[in-house]
Amino acid sequence: MITAKNLTKSYGKTTVLNIENLEIPKGQSFGLVGNNGAGKTTFFSLLLDLIEPTTGHIKNNGIKVDNSEDWKPFTAAFIDETFLIGYLTAEEYFYFIGELRGQNKADVNALLSNFTDFFHGEILGQSKYLRDLSKGNQKKAGIVASFIGNPEVVILDEPFANLDPTTQIRLKGIIKDLATNQNITVLVSSHDLIHVTEVCERIVVLNKGEIVKDIETSAETLKELEVFFAG
Amino acid sequence: MLKHFITLQWKSFFRAASLKSNLAIKILTIFMALYLIVVFIGAGIGIYYLIEKAEIGNPFDVINKYMIYYIVGDLFFRYMLQKMPVTNIKPLLYLPFKKNQIVHFSLGKTILSFFNWTHAFFFIPFSIILITKDYSVLGVISWHLAMITIIFSNNFINILANNKDSIFYPTIALFAVLGLCQYFQVFDITIYTAILFDSFYSIPWSVLIMVSFVIGLYYATFHFFKRNMYLDAGLKTKQTIAKTEDLSWLNRFGNLGTFLKNDIKLIKRNKRSRMSVIMSFAFIFYGFLFFSNSISVYEGPVWKIFAGIFISGGFLFSFGQFVPSWDSSYYPLMMSQNIKYKEYLNSKWYLMVIATLVSTVIASFYLYFGVDAYLAIIVGGIYNIGINSYMVLLGGAFIKTPIDLTSSKKAFGDKQSFNLKTMLLTLPKLVLPLIIYALGHYLINPTAGYLFVALSGIIGFAFKNYMFKKIEQVYKKEKYKTLAAYKQTN
C-alpha cells in the first residue's frame, strides 16, 4: 500500500530522516517507535505531503504523494491539534469532514454511534467548541474524525498520549479491529512500547532518522524493544 | 524580586518572534508613535491659538467644554487597543513570588503604557502656554494634575471594565447620543461637565479629590485583580457556550456550501474575524470624507473611484487579503483532506462577492450626494468583483502570517494584520482603477471613465476560470512554505 524509496529529509546539513526502502502492505497495522527527534512525525508529514522530501518519494497506493493529490480520498490522519477546527463543535467538525469525504449526516451519525463508549459522553452534545475541550477529548474527536469516510489508510501520531486509561484500552481495540476486520492500513506512532506491541503486527524502530529495527510482533518483541531503548 | 520581573519582561520583548521577523513593521510602528507624539505636541501648542483665532470663545473654556469627549475617546481607544496586563502571569503563580508583588508589578506596568504618557505631549505644552498667558500658576498646575489623574483613572477603569462589552458599548452609545444631542442643540452635557473641569483650575485644592480618587481606584483594581488571580477566575480563557448550527440551507451549493458554512462560522465565532467585518462596515461610511467635500484634497474627480472601491470593498480588503491565513490554525488538515483548491478558493470568492454586493446596496444612501456619487460606488463594486477579488486571493498566497483566531490580542491595529507586503499589494488594487478612470475622464468624458472601470471589471469577471487556474497554481507552489510559516505561531 505504502512504499518509501530513498526518502530523505534534511534541513541544512542535518538529515532528520533517511529511509532507503520501506514497504507497508495493505491491511497491516504498522507501529513506528523511536525517541524524540527520531523522525516519526517527519515521516508522517512526508506521507501526507505536508513537507517536501529532500530526495526520494513516497507512494501511497501507487500514487506519488508529492505529485498528485489522488491519495487524499482514501487517506485520513490525525497528527496534532492543527487537524482540528477550533471554532466548531465536535458534531459540526465531524459533519464537515464527512461532507469533504462524501458522507451525509446519516452516514456520519451511523459511524459515530459505534464510538459512544469511546467518547464517554464527553464529546457529542457538549455546548463547547473544540478549542475549549480538554487535550484528551480533543484527541478523541480528532482520532474518530479520521475514521470518517471509509479511508483505506489511517495515520495516527501518538494516539495514546493524553488519553485516560479506559480510553487507551478502547482505542487499542478500535485500532486492532480496523486492521484485522476492515483491512485498513493503520500507521501508529508511539512512545509507549507496551501499547504498540499490543496493537501492531509490525514495529519499526527509528533512531536519528534511520530504520534500526523492523520486527514482526511476537511475544518477545516487547523485551527486545525494552533492551534496545534501555541502550 | 523586581529585578526578576524586569528581566523577564525584557526577554519577552526582545525574544518575541514578531520582533525578529517583522523589523520593518516595528519601525513603522515607531514612526506611527512618533507621528502621534508630534501631533499631540502640535495640538498642545497650537490649539490655544487656533481656538483664539476661530473666535469660538476663551480657549481654556472651550477645552474644558470638550474635555469630556476627549476622555471618553481615550477610554474608547484603550478598550479597543490597550493590552491587558494578565499575560504571562500564569507561569509566575506557583513560583515563590508574593501575589501582591505580581499584582503591583502588573498594574505598575500599565502605568508606563504608551496610552498614558502620550497625553503628556498634549497637556504639558498646553499648560505651559496657559501659564504664559497669565493664568494662575497654581490653578494651571492643579488642572494639569487633575488631567493626569483622569488619564490614569481611565487606565484603571479600562482594566476593571476589560471585556465587559455589556458595559462598554452602552456607554459609548450614550456618549454618541449625547454628542448628537449637543450637535442638534437638544441637550448639552458639556455645560455641566465644563464646570467640573474648570473647578480644577478655579479651586486648586479640588485636585486632591482626584488624586485620592485615582489612588482609591488603584487599590480597587488591585483587589479586583488579586481576588481574580486564579486559573478558573480572572486568568481563565474565556469560553463561549457553543451551539451547533445547521445552516443546511447552504447544502444546495454542494461542495461550495460545505466551505461557505464553515466560513460563516469562522466569521461569527472568532473575535479577529468579527472585527474585520465591523471594519468593513466602517469602510462604508468612509465615503463621507469624499462626497461631503469636507476635505479639499479629495475633491478631484479621480478620488470618487477611490472612494467607490473602498466603500464597496471594505470586506474584500479586510477579510479577503488574509484568505488562507484565516485557516492557518488548521491548514495541515485542509491540505491533507480531500479538498480541491478551486472549491476552497471559490467559497472565499463568493463570500467576498456577496459582501461587496451587500455593501454596494447598503451604500445606496450615498444617492443623497447625487447619482454621480452612487455611480462611482457601483462602478467600484464591479471593479472589486471583477479584478480586486482575484488580486486579493493572489496576494493572500504570499502573506503567510498565521492568524491566531482565539488570540486575546486586539484585532484592530494588531501588527499581525498589518504588514508592509499587504500595503504594497493594496496599492495596485487601488491605483490601477484610478488610472483607468483618469484615462476615460480626461481623454473623453467622465461617463467614459466610469465605463472603462466597469468594463475592466466585467472583462475580469469573464476570465474567472482562467484566473482561478493561475491562482490555484500559485497556492500549490507556495503550499510547503505556507505550511511552514503557519507552524511558527508565536
Interface residues (C-beta under 8 A of the other chain):
Chain A: L48 D49 L50 I51 E52 K72 P73 T75 A77 I79 D80 T82 F83 L84 I85 G86 Y87 L88 T89 E91 E92 F96 I97 E99 L100 R101 G102 Q126 S127 K128 Y129 R131 D132 G149
Chain B: Q239 T240 I241 A242 K243 T244 E245 N255 T258 K261 N262 K265 L266 R269 N270 S329 Y330 Y331 P332 L333 M335 S336 Q337 N338 I339 L405 T406 Y480 L483 A484
